[in-house]
């Protein structure tokens, strides 16, 4: 039983970089770095270029428009951030915890977001190096801290989704770096899905989604579209209303939801289910003579014996890979029975 009140770990359920990063520092009980270091810690070399220096001279950072990069020097152990108001405004907007209405620097920050999103998508080594730097920090956590971190992210996703949809459409559309609702939904859903895996990799992925979503905001849509294939597309997640919170609830308590079958194939044992060989991945439904009434089907391509039963059915290929199970025999049977009643067959 976790003795912490979730609210204690979560200051603000807002998908903005400063708030998200803060979850890590709260859980690990370490001080939050100043803005330049904070950005550079989680997105190394994507926003800030560190200039050579003897680390003893303060030199104001500089933003180079054509590079969309901030050049800064290290003063003792910190990236020196004084002496340039423009940088203060740009980083304040990226971190998202300080608001001002300098339109020019809002636009600059947005150009930086676009640039990072594009690099994540187009440059092969960017995503792996982001994951490495996250791994470096998360892997140092004690088991107990890691569990608390998992729980904190879990609650954050739920509260963040709730807070977002408590705002009306006008508020959502006019806030700083507004999201398309679909992009917001996808980021939160992907993070939450990864947390449902309850393993280390899932925790890293969830944290990466939250970091990217909160820093890049709507520009994260580009990342979502590229990495879509490795995540469950939202439209495939069944829920009664299609609302994000409903979809999250479904991940936690699939048993509260019923499958619906809308097809007309009522002869098969598992209508509408596509079977793939567990060994060679060949599409079994297309193999000559295939019937799902057999308890086992021997793959005609590789000879592997594939069990054909409700236990083998997953909502998506991603669920199969993560062993996140959605369907039960009973659920499938009742969906088919309801369809039979509907169609009078
Ligand atoms: Zn096979």
Boltz pocket constraint, residues with backbone or C-beta under 6 A from the ligand:
constraints:
  - pocket:
      binder: B
      contacts: [[A, 277], [A, 278], [A, 279], [A, 280], [A, 281], [A, 282], [A, 299], [A, 300], [A, 301], [A, 302], [A, 303], [A, 304]]
      max_distance: 6.0
